[in-house]
Amino acid sequence: MPNRALELGLGTLVAGVDEAGRGPLAGPVVAAAVILPEGRVPRGIDDSKRLAPDKREALHARILDVAAVGVGVASVDEIDRLNIRQATFLSMRRAVEGLGCTPAHVLVDGDALPGLSVPATAVVGGDGVSLSIAAASIVAKVTRDRLMTTLAAECPGYGWERNMGYGTREHREALARLGPTRHHRRSFAPVAQLVLAGGRPPTSR
């Protein structure tokens, strides 16, 4: 279970940063930055992937109630223009900038840093180690899932309300049948190959 061991000694304003949505074929990548307050950390925070959806939603609300939170989004156009790695870094920088305060240190999930203007440490598997990163993983995941559910209503047939844009069988079959939307990542191989192979033209949805 994640704890606050990494945060100790780094100052009172330590932010955890994580992202959601690096791998999907559609939709933006979303990052969150969270500074948890001393003595008011919600119980049950864990890596978002280990939490049931209803538990994530409940913790998301509790985190927003007590913590400083910033959210950053990189669009599909930015993903296609910059590549997913650089777009993820961009979303992380935006999340930190959105905190409303300057953290003394930032703990970033992963093996690389996004180029922040404050001291930072990359933590591999950080969402399973640091409470701050785990909290950020929850905020990023819930925020992105809500975005994809909204886009699913705009673009029915792809099952985004269930697969969140990931390349499931349902999504791939719909992509081949309906063609890509403006929310699909054309720099990702399954989408690019469909377009190059002369599949259905991109829709305006």
Buried (B, 14 or more C-beta within 10 A) or exposed (E): EBEEEBBEEBEEBBBBBBBBBEEBBBBBBBBBBBBBEEEEBBEEBBBBEEBEEEBBBBBBEBBEEBBBBBBBBBBBEBBBEBEBBBBBBBBBBBBBBBBEEEBBBBBBBBEEBBEBEEEBBBBEEBBBBBBBBBBBBBBBBBBBBEBBEEBBEEBEBBBBBEBBBBBBEBBBEBBBEBBBBBBBBBBBEBBBEBBEEEBEEBEEB
